[in-house]
């Protein structure tokens, strides 16, 4: 099986080494399957409109170039203008499809998989042949590195030989196929957290990082489930969001 990974990052140096460590071990022969990684550095339009620079300032670009030189990353793209998110994901596809991949996988540079989790993922993909794509339940860290929620279940893996092949992403992580079907219209499997529960450092980090994420979410979605509490000088749940969406706040777990 040939796996193609489309990955994107911006000001994410803090986690790059942790994210790529296991995938590098896999590429070096921890499994018999082949992995290609294509990475993009890009500033989203919403982030740029919020006052942030085109280029990362924390060493992210230098880290990407170093990993490309080491062949951990097989292809590297760097945008010089602000981009919409789905365009960034799509920019990796030409290279990955040229490698005749069987599986397309999305990877953010705050999603940390262990070697054993990757092996288990590949095992599940091979066993569940009847499904066209797979959702991952992430251990979604919030507020600090000891607190997490378990309600973040998102599409991450698609087969490339179904539905006429993959056409591309059309909104964030939403994808459609060459037969005009969207990913929501084809058979899928949500892998239970008892089988896989990889770490996702989505809402933890420095004040600058968290406020940048909040600014993006507000411009992109109009509202965010988190907000910055100036009095506490910390990230908190946004009560307005849960009232408006008629949702319960997720349960917090502590390690």
ABEGO torsion letter per residue (X at the ends): XBBBBBBBBBGAAAAAAAAAAAAAAAAAGABABBBBBBBBBBBBAAAAAAGBBABBAAGAAAAAAAAAAAGABABBBBBABBBBAAAAAAAAAAAAAAAGBABBBBBBAABBBBAAAAAAAAAAAAABAABABBBBBBBBBBGBAABBBAABBBBABBBAABGGEBAEBABEABBBBAAGBBAAABBBBBBBAAABBBBBBAABEBAAAAAAAAAAAAAAAGBBABBBBAAAGBBBBBAAAAAAAGBBBBBBBBX
